[in-house]
Amino acid sequence: MVEINVNGKVALITGGSRGLGYAIAESFVLNGASKIIITSRKQTACDQAKETLEKLGKDNGKNVEVIPIACNIADEANVEAFFKEVTSRISKLDILIANAGAAYGETFFKHPISAVKKVLDLNVVGVFHCVKLFAPILEQSGNKDDPSRIIIVSSVAASVATDFGGTYGYLASKAGVSHLGKNLAVQLGPRNVNVNIIAPGIFPTKMSKSLVTNKKTELVDGNPLGRFGQLSDIQNSVLFLCCKQSNYINGISLPIDGGLYLVGTKNLSKF
Ligand SMILES: NC(=O)c1ccc[n+]([C@@H]2O[C@H](COP(=O)([O-])OP(=O)(O)OC[C@H]3O[C@@H](n4cnc5c(N)ncnc54)[C@H](OP(=O)(O)O)[C@@H]3O)[C@@H](O)[C@H]2O)c1
């Protein structure tokens, strides 16, 4: 029997206070992580995540410490301060989940340039900044047999050219960060840090609320598997990409979308 786990691992999850990031944290709690650093812009949301995640661990006989530290990943100075705070509280880091992200949807001619810049600052620049700062400590923690891992949370929107509700900056940011991830896999792989990308389809969260509510029929009927993603779909895939058994997987972009990347979206147009 092969047991997939992250036993004893220390993980950092950006945007871990809710949605996909929180779901990944839950899976790490239940599958052996020893410490999880959770960050989002709001300290109270991070504190609340600590409370519920540690309770989940306790209720399931797991001993895990959750460290909640607020940080705006799009703010350069804030990320530098966050890095100092994190590294003063941990002695190793095995897993970085670069998950914090934002989207903005508006028709083409009304789409503000400021919104495109804001999305790129978080979804691309923020990811690069985190990887740049944490790469040395990840390198120290990894070895050939069980490298450290970086998972970049991109999107199906990175590869599908049909419309995702007028999210122009978002789809550019996700295509950019996916390509960045592949280059980082080549650069960091020899340093015992594997870098992989996940490309989720549509998962009901705060971010996707408007699409999921207003375009439910189009999105569900248009998906080869006829449903939205479930949090367990993300949890299982990320757990696998972070466990010892996937140590030879480096630089992939894994669609987790029921096959949406093959067919694209229909009738969402927001030109
Ligand atoms: N849901 C989907 O269908 C879907 C599909 C494809 C890809 N994704 C990707 O999955 C990732 C997570 O999205 P989600 O659906 O879970 O969205 P979500 O529910 O809105 O969660 C986003 C998380 O990121 C945090 N965050 C937002 N802006 C931040 C900032 N500037 N600095 C630090 N943290 C920030 C949020 O907390 P605060 O707001 O308190 O800061 C929250 O914890 C994103 O990268 C998204 O692009 C989602």
The ligand as a Gaussian input file, in Angstrom:
#p B3LYP/6-31G(d) Opt

LIG

0 1
 N      -12.370000      29.513000      -7.690000
 C      -12.074000      29.220000      -8.929000
 O      -12.942000      28.843000      -9.730000
 C      -10.645000      29.306000      -9.410000
 C      -10.354000      28.807000     -10.685000
 C       -9.073000      28.864000     -11.169000
 C       -8.065000      29.389000     -10.382000
 N       -8.356000      29.880000      -9.145000
 C       -7.245000      30.448000      -8.379000
 O       -7.220000      29.890000      -7.087000
 C       -6.634000      30.825000      -6.184000
 C       -7.529000      30.960000      -4.966000
 O       -8.765000      31.485000      -5.380000
 P      -10.141000      31.213000      -4.605000
 O      -11.127000      30.836000      -5.617000
 O       -9.896000      30.341000      -3.433000
 O      -10.484000      32.724000      -4.175000
 P      -10.971000      33.361000      -2.803000
 O      -11.980000      32.500000      -2.143000
 O      -11.318000      34.753000      -3.135000
 O       -9.662000      33.336000      -1.886000
 C       -8.562000      34.153000      -2.188000
 C       -7.598000      34.144000      -1.024000
 O       -6.510000      35.013000      -1.343000
 C       -6.437000      36.061000      -0.350000
 N       -5.983000      37.296000      -0.986000
 C       -6.637000      38.058000      -1.894000
 N       -5.895000      39.115000      -2.214000
 C       -4.738000      39.020000      -1.486000
 C       -3.588000      39.815000      -1.364000
 N       -3.437000      40.964000      -2.057000
 N       -2.615000      39.413000      -0.523000
 C       -2.747000      38.277000       0.187000
 N       -3.808000      37.478000       0.122000
 C       -4.799000      37.851000      -0.709000
 C       -7.858000      36.158000       0.208000
 O       -7.893000      36.762000       1.504000
 P       -8.086000      38.364000       1.711000
 O       -9.092000      38.823000       0.710000
 O       -8.539000      38.490000       3.129000
 O       -6.746000      38.967000       1.509000
 C       -8.207000      34.685000       0.262000
 O       -7.602000      34.057000       1.367000
 C       -6.453000      32.129000      -6.962000
 O       -5.119000      32.252000      -7.403000
 C       -7.383000      31.947000      -8.156000
 O       -6.973000      32.687000      -9.271000
 C       -9.622000      29.854000      -8.645000

